[in-house]
Amino acid sequence: MHKLTQWAAVMATALASTSQAQVLIEEKTTEPVKVLSELDQRRAEVYQWYLQRREYNPNEFTEVIYGADDRRDVYQVTDQALLDFAQAACVVVNRSELVNNGNGTYTLNTRVWTSQGGTLCADEPFRGQRQIGFCSGFLLGTDLIGTAGHCVRASDIPNVAFVFGFDQRGPNLDPFLTVPADNVYFASQLVTWQLSSGFDHSLVRIDRPVQGWRPMPIRRSGEVSLNDPLVMIGHPVVLPKKIDAGGVCKDPRPGQPWFSANVDAYGGNSGSMVVNLNTGLIEGILVRGNPDFTSSGGCVRSNVCPDSGCPTWEELSKIAPFIPHVPPLGLLVSPGGAQTHVGVVGGPFDNIPFMYTLSNPTDSSLNYRVTISGSAPFLINGATDPVLGSIGGGGSANVHVTLAGSASGFPAGIYSATIIFEDLTAGRSEERMHILEVGQTAFEVTPDTGLTTGGPVGGPFNATQAYTITSTRPTPVLVQVAPTQNWIAVDGSAAPLSFTLNGLGDARTVTVGMSSAANGLLNGLYNGSVLISNMTGGQGDTTRTVQLDVGRYTFPSTDTPLPITDHTTINSFITVPEAVCITDVDVEINITHTYRGDLIVELTSPMGTTVRLHNRTGGSADDIVGTYDDSSFPPDGPGMLADFNGQMAAGVWRLMVSDNASADQGTLNAWALKIAGGTNCPPVAFDDYVEVAPNVPSMLTLDGASSQSSYDFVIMSLPSHGTLADPAGGTIVSVPYTVLSGGAAVRYQPGPGFVGDDAFTFAVYDGQWSNTATLDIQVGQTTVVYDFPMDTNPGWTLTGMWAFGVPLGQGSNNRDPTSGYTGQNVLGYNLAGDYTNNMPPTPATTTALDLTGVAGTRLRFARWLAIESARWDHASVEVSNNGVSWTRIWDWETMTSVSPTSWTIVEYDIAHIADNQPTVYIRWVMGPTDSSVTYPGWNIDDVQILGILPPGQSCVADMSSSSDPFDPGYGVPDGQVDAADFFYFLDQFVLGNIAVADLTGSSDPFDPNYGVPDGQVDAADFFYFLDRFVDGCP
């Protein structure tokens, strides 16, 4: 059953005002609604609020683990600072989940986590742990607990409790299920609350002061910064407390109520505190995220995406609204987190000296004491004695950590010390751990991918994968790279390879491929690996897999994973280098996507044949994972994989995935081609595109492939605006023409003064004919003709609420930006909010742009457009070459609303309207709009008009700066016409050098062939050069 279908009834109640929820229910609910308990309904309601990130950006991606899974149970964490932070975290529960035993204890009514909209996969982290509650919270004062606004509202106060210490005690040790009363507190008052305009917070006063658990301080000034290290502490899926110290701030959104980070968050993490490790202060509350799980292989598991986002991250409500309501706690120590100091035996060591800042946020002075203990020889303020002092209200003091001289005598090992900061006035303390690594070794290996390849029985197997191994410590490390199978080679040998990396940053690249033993393998699939080991005994050991498919070529994708978002199309490409004649193709696909009935998947070969693998079948089932072949897992069609048989495999293959409905999204994780080949199919010629300079000859390479050892390129048609010459022959004057000596290049000479598009066609012949390919030529380089960076007002005609200036980041949904794509200014429709209802088409129009002589004109600009579905509201871009008649070059046509969180660069071809026109106008149109629901509308920046400018007058006779063949300036123009040019031309004329001396087909200035090369060197060329020599340079 679809996981959202199970909660459709709850969604309909909790999100009745949300159009997305209605879409999910109306379009995709096909199964009976599951009857949920009161607690499950509460959990489902909270989870759907957590997913309201989709309201903020309908194009978001559905991932939850960013890179490696950084969540750890409390018992797995040794950093005392993180353990101190974790003291403040609690789980938010219903009172009905607690039993008062009447003896100062409570029993927790938990359940075992084995399903999440389906049975959990056996390897899902934390499977089988206990669950309780529906959200996370954190202690801010003696009797104040913070959480998300969608977790606790005014109506929830009588029913909500908070439980501290719900922690896993070991790998197989559940939390205590009977807990003391000091672990359990009941909500008594809602202090402040908001759940709108991006804010999502709730501050609750509890029934009595908390005993035995430490509150956490909050940021009281400034804001989080980009890439600040973060730790999130809470209860994902309301499991025992998890500490995730692997996140960073990805988008601080200054001045806005929330920011983004790549923390590993789930529903149930809603309300979790997020602490800045640079300051030790709470920055925000985890409030919004994406669906957390996906179905795979008949079970449910966590989604994973890279740390760089998919395409963005989790959302956290900033802590600032709590400031007026939460009294300062006392002594603050920054930075937070453990510190590591690394060096060789005898030193030196990095990260020394190290400074802590102690600050007093209260109005009264406080007394403090700093002490140190442990095996590492650290000093505080130069000694091991306690440091005592006082700090006045609002003041601060610094404490310096250094190493004693004895550190140089420590043998290789890892040593630690704990520094304890005590607030003697408030009676609270914080700890920071310092770790001294002496003579330790470690390395990292990139990339993470294995090697997957294949080929015919007997070989050859040409694919390789290079790995870079880099030392991450200053102590030299001995590395061994060892194949586990004799058919695997490292740097060409099947024997283990050993080498030493000499200190931090030293690196070596090794190449993994197939050994000669692979040529003797029988038809079949072979698996092995390469072991990369730290032979010095430190960190870094890892493995890279190797798979060889004998009898079939395997070509995996290298540009995946790619996000699949609503109403979008993505393309992934595989370039096949092998000239294999296809006898059979299988296609491995790995797509995770809820509701796979949304998807169309098509494969297109280099020859242009397209087969539809998946055609919106499967309904509400999740994911497409398997290997397509025409027998056991055939494509939906139209088309069969056999349609590729007989074609040449070499070239670029394209996999297209389109999502054709709302709500459900996913990932193209990977795909691969598995091709069986023969030798008797036609060759292939590949289309190509080049840019060349005006007036001068250029060598153009022809691209094709054949399964035969030799083949010829044949010119099938000539260019319209220039000439072709064979380097081994002369000017090509008729077609078909076979390039001599098996050549794969021709010389192209554009016509004098010509700029624009030209083309010719060619084919490959090896006993059979290939297709006919086109080589498109752009004569002249595309350049920026007009540039409007919006640093200053461009002075365009603005109507309605169009304006130039700094956007204020206001409006609905994800709001306007707060600056331009570059710089501060934009041209936008209502810089302070949304467009209006019932508005007519309202343009912002450029001044007249003179594009006389410009060819290949294109429009490029940065776009931030938030708009309702094209069913209701409209936006467009139009171009005119007279200011009266307009051509629409882009129109908002998507049938879902969009509200971006970042800028997009777009580019449109306007050559058919603007080329060589003296008065070109461009306008951006907002509207018309309907009578309800508005969005922030247009914001544009960095507008550019691109095109090919006409060439300057050429100086044909300027050929050389020297007449000496041994001079570096021989054959290099110098901007003037003199004797050196004459004698250089005379040399080339005598040699019959067509590339230089073939200048004209006639010496008569009134002949149409005057100045047009004819493929031969004769008297006409000599007299034409004399004319140009007498003319000199313009």
Secondary structure, DSSP 8 states (H G I E B T S, - for coil): --HHHHTHHHHHHHTTT-HHHHHHHHHH--S------HHHHHHHHHHHHHTTHHHH-TT-----EESS--EEEGGG---HHHHHHHTTEEEEEEGGGEEE-SSSEEEE--EE--BSSSBB-TTSTTTT-EE--SEEEEE-SSSEEEE-TTT--GGGGGGEEEEE-----BTTB---SEEEGGGEEEEEEEEEEEEETTEEEEEEEESS---S-----B--SS---TT-EEEEEE-GGG-S-EEEEEEEEEE--TTSSEEEE-----TT-TT-EEEETTTTEEEEEEEE----EEEETTEEEE-EE-TT-SSS-EEEEESGGGGGGS---S-EEES-S-EEEEE-TT--BSS-SEEEEEE--SSS-EEEEEEEEESS-EEETTBSS-EEEEE-TT-EEEEEEEE-GGGGG--SEEEEEEEEEEETTTTEEEEEEEEEEES---EEEE----EEEEE-TT------EEEEEEE-SSS-EEEEEEESSTTEEETTBSS-EEEEE-STT-EEEEEEEE-GGGGG--SEEEEEEEEEEETTS-S--EEEEEEEEETBEEEE-SS--EEE-TT-EEEEEEEE-S--EEEEEEEEEEEEESSGGGEEEEEE-TT--EEEEEES-STT---EEEEEBTTTB---SSS-GGGGTTSB--EEEEEEEEE-SSS--EEEEEEEEEEEEES-S--EE--EEEEE-SSS-EEEE--EE-SSS--EEEEEE--SSEEEE-TTS-B--SSSEE-GGG--EEEEEE-TT--EEEEEEEEEESSSB---EEEEEEES-EEEEEEE-SSS----EE-TTEEEE---S-SSTT---SS-SSSS-EEEE-TTS---TT---EEEE---B--TT-EEEEEEEEE--BB--TTT--EEEEEESSSSS-EEEEE---SS-B--SS-EEEEEE-HHHHTT-S-BEEEEEE----SS----B-EEEEEEEEEE-------TT---SBS-TTSTTBT---SS-SHHHHHHHHHHHHHT-HHHH---SBS-TTSTTBT---SS-SHHHHHHHHHHHHH---
